[in-house]
Amino acid sequence: MKSNKRTITTLLSILFLTLALVVNGRASGNFTEDQLVVNFLSTGSGIDHKAKAKFQAYVKKFQKENIHKPNLTIEPWGKEGETKYIFDLSPLSVKEKDSFKKTITEMFKGNKRISVES
């Protein structure tokens, strides 16, 4: 019985994450090559607050250390802190874009509650 509940819970979590990515990710039709989208997701237990704090600290540091700053749109979309951060990287140089994207992608590699699309 526990195995069936766990399987159902896992399948529902996968379904929810897939729907969240489709609704809030590239499928929205607003994605461009000069964008980086970071989506904090929840599967019923809230977002990863430690990762979000680390992310916000990095963005603040990047903006302080670089002349060119990415434009940022923040879209809260859920009841448990789910939030989409959309960065317009067009003001950045190619080197700055690559560095920004690489750092954030590596920061959340393997974290199932955070989606990074570039």
C-alpha positions as CSV (number, residue, x, y, z in Angstrom):
1,M,0.0,0.0,0.0
2,K,2.8,2.4,0.9
3,S,4.5,1.6,-2.4
4,N,1.3,2.5,-4.4
5,K,1.0,5.8,-2.5
6,R,4.6,6.7,-3.1
7,T,4.3,5.9,-6.8
8,I,1.2,8.0,-7.1
9,T,2.8,10.9,-5.3
10,T,5.9,10.6,-7.5
11,L,3.8,10.6,-10.7
12,L,1.8,13.6,-9.5
13,S,4.9,15.5,-8.7
14,I,6.4,14.8,-12.1
15,L,3.1,15.9,-13.7
16,F,3.0,19.1,-11.7
17,L,6.6,19.9,-12.5
18,T,6.0,19.3,-16.2
19,L,2.9,21.5,-16.3
20,A,4.8,24.2,-14.4
21,L,7.6,24.2,-16.9
22,V,5.2,24.2,-19.9
23,V,3.1,27.1,-18.4
24,N,6.0,29.1,-17.1
25,G,8.9,28.2,-19.2
26,R,9.7,28.4,-22.9
27,A,6.3,27.3,-23.9
28,S,5.0,30.7,-22.9
29,G,6.2,32.1,-26.2
30,N,8.1,35.0,-24.5
31,F,11.5,33.3,-24.5
32,T,14.4,34.9,-26.5
33,E,18.1,34.0,-26.9
34,D,19.0,37.0,-24.7
35,Q,17.0,35.7,-21.8
36,L,17.8,33.5,-18.8
37,V,14.8,32.2,-16.9
38,V,15.1,30.8,-13.4
39,N,12.0,29.2,-12.0
40,F,11.7,28.3,-8.3
41,L,9.3,25.4,-8.1
42,S,7.4,23.6,-5.4
43,T,6.0,20.1,-5.2
44,G,4.0,20.7,-2.1
45,S,6.8,21.5,0.3
46,G,7.7,25.0,-0.7
47,I,10.6,26.3,-2.7
48,D,14.3,25.8,-1.9
49,H,14.7,29.0,0.2
50,K,18.5,28.4,0.8
51,A,19.0,28.2,-2.9
52,K,16.9,31.3,-3.5
53,A,19.0,33.2,-1.0
54,K,22.2,32.1,-2.7
55,F,20.8,33.0,-6.1
56,Q,19.8,36.5,-4.9
57,A,23.2,37.1,-3.3
58,Y,24.9,36.1,-6.6
59,V,22.7,38.4,-8.7
60,K,23.3,41.3,-6.3
61,K,27.1,40.6,-6.4
62,F,27.1,40.4,-10.2
63,Q,25.2,43.7,-10.5
64,K,27.7,45.3,-8.2
65,E,30.8,44.0,-9.9
66,N,29.8,44.6,-13.5
67,I,29.1,47.8,-15.4
68,H,26.4,46.3,-17.6
69,K,23.4,45.0,-15.7
70,P,20.8,42.5,-16.8
71,N,17.2,43.7,-16.7
72,L,15.1,41.6,-14.4
73,T,11.4,40.8,-14.3
74,I,10.1,38.8,-11.3
75,E,6.8,36.9,-11.6
76,P,5.4,35.3,-8.5
77,W,3.0,32.5,-9.6
78,G,2.2,30.1,-6.8
79,K,1.0,29.8,-3.3
80,E,4.2,28.3,-1.9
81,G,6.7,30.9,-3.0
82,E,7.0,29.7,-6.6
83,T,8.6,32.5,-8.6
84,K,9.9,33.0,-12.1
85,Y,12.9,35.3,-12.6
86,I,13.3,36.5,-16.2
87,F,16.6,38.1,-17.0
88,D,17.1,40.2,-20.2
89,L,20.8,39.8,-20.9
90,S,20.9,42.0,-23.9
91,P,22.7,44.9,-22.0
92,L,25.6,42.4,-21.2
93,S,28.7,41.7,-23.3
94,V,29.0,38.2,-24.7
95,K,31.6,37.4,-21.9
96,E,29.3,38.7,-19.2
97,K,26.3,36.7,-20.6
98,D,28.3,33.5,-20.7
99,S,29.6,34.0,-17.2
100,F,26.2,34.8,-15.8
101,K,24.4,31.9,-17.5
102,K,27.2,29.4,-16.6
103,T,27.3,30.4,-13.0
104,I,23.6,30.2,-12.4
105,T,23.2,26.9,-14.4
106,E,26.0,25.3,-12.4
107,M,24.6,26.7,-9.1
108,F,21.4,24.7,-9.5
109,K,22.6,21.7,-11.4
110,G,20.7,18.7,-10.0
111,N,18.2,20.7,-8.0
112,K,14.8,19.4,-9.0
113,R,13.0,22.4,-7.5
114,I,14.7,25.0,-9.7
115,S,14.5,25.2,-13.5
116,V,17.1,27.2,-15.4
117,E,16.6,27.9,-19.1
118,S,18.8,29.9,-21.4
